[in-house]
Amino acid sequence: MQVSADAILEGYRLSVVLEPDPSAGTYLESLSRYVECYPLLHVVAQGEDVWGATRRTHGLVDDSGNLTSQLGFIYTNALPIYVLYNSIDDPADSRSSATNIKINSAAQYRVMDFVLRESGAPVWDHREPQGLSALEESIRAGNDHFIVTQDAEGTVRSNPLDLVFVYQDKPCADFRVVSAHLPAILQDPVGFSKRLVEMLGGEAPLDDPDFTRKGSVASINPYGIITTDEGKASHTGLKVPANDFREVRVFAVT
């Protein structure tokens, strides 16, 4: 299966495998050679372009070993870049907050491979909203879950679920998407890619290991509640208008 919006819609989870290039002449050259892997829990995909974000849990420490900051990372196959992000503030409603970002060249890495991990069949699908037996079985098995949506424009998004409820007194379920402070470039990553290339105008090649740009952008939050009540998926969160879905599927992390 090729990394693409279709794969994410089918429930494949995305990870990135990284191996720095010691010859790139960046700060990475001072480190011993290593290979690492990040699960990309928040994914936005359009066609064959995918953007995936880690949680903001990467700790930075000072010389005394004190935690000074927590970062997240965004990786993409659309441009030869990766992005570090860190919220400036952390209010409950991220619509009023901002996020610092630092864009670096992916040429700092000798290997940046995107890996798909299969999840199996969905445990819930909006086409059968009252088909809850597989979902309840998955909950009782103690599984975590994630939700995949496709909007009217064809953009596919995958996000972890914080809570899943299957009600015992009526054939309904609620899906609560995790709250996370993410940079707004994930709202329209294709548009961001175009604007970045236009802004640079060839002045700084993205495949130069020394390429870097800093700035701040608005924050977005994928949080929302999707319910099967009345047999129709609806969204009461911050970003997607109610019922503006072409596809909604829930998968178990097993």
C-alpha positions, 0 to 999 in steps of 0.5 A, a space after each residue: 500500500 502506497 502512502 496516500 490519502 486512500 491508505 489513511 482512509 483505509 485505517 493505516 497508521 503512519 510513522 516516520 523512520 529517520 536516520 541523520 546524515 552526518 555529512 550534512 554539516 548541521 548540529 546532528 553531525 555531533 551526535 552518534 549515528 542512530 535511527 529513530 521512529 516517530 508515530 505520527 498520530 495526527 495526519 492530514 492527507 490529500 491525494 499522495 501528499 501526507 502531513 503527520 504530526 507527533 504529540 508535543 511531548 519531546 522534551 528539551 533540557 538545559 545544561 543542568 538537566 532541567 526541562 525547558 520546553 516541549 516540542 512536537 514535530 511535523 513530517 511530510 512527503 510533499 516538500 523536503 522539510 520537517 517542522 518543529 512546533 511549540 505552543 506559545 500559550 496553552 489555553 483551553 480554547 486554542 483558537 486564541 493561541 499561537 504556535 511557534 514553528 521552525 522549518 528545517 530542511 529534510 536534507 539533514 536526514 539520510 533517511 526519512 521513510 514513511 511507514 504504514 501500519 495496518 489496523 484491520 477493518 474499522 470497528 465502526 463505519 458511518 454507513 452503518 451507524 447502529 452497528 455497534 457490536 464490533 465497537 463495544 467488543 473493542 472497548 471491552 478488549 481495552 483498545 485505544 481507538 482513532 478516527 478517520 474522516 474525509 471531508 467534502 473536499 476529499 481531505 482525509 484526517 486521522 486523529 486519536 480518540 480520547 474517549 469512546 462511549 457505547 450507550 447501553 440504553 440506546 443504539 448510539 455511540 459518541 467519539 471524542 477526539 483528543 484535544 491537541 494544540 497543533 499549528 494551523 499549517 495542518 488546516 490547509 497543508 497544501 496551501 501552506 506548501 504553495 505559499 512557502 515555495 512562493 514566499 521563498 521564490 528560489 532564494 533558499 533551496 529547501 534541499 539545502 541542509 542549512 535551510 531554516 525559517 522561524 515564525 509563529 502561526 495560529 493554533 488549531 485543535 482537532 477536538 470534537 465530539 462525533 455522535 451516531 445519534 439519529 443515525 447521522 455523524 455530526 461534529 460539535 468541535 472547533 474545525 469541521 461544520 456539522 455533518 460535513 463528512 463524506 466518510 467517518 470510520 473508527 479503528 482500534 489500535 491493537 
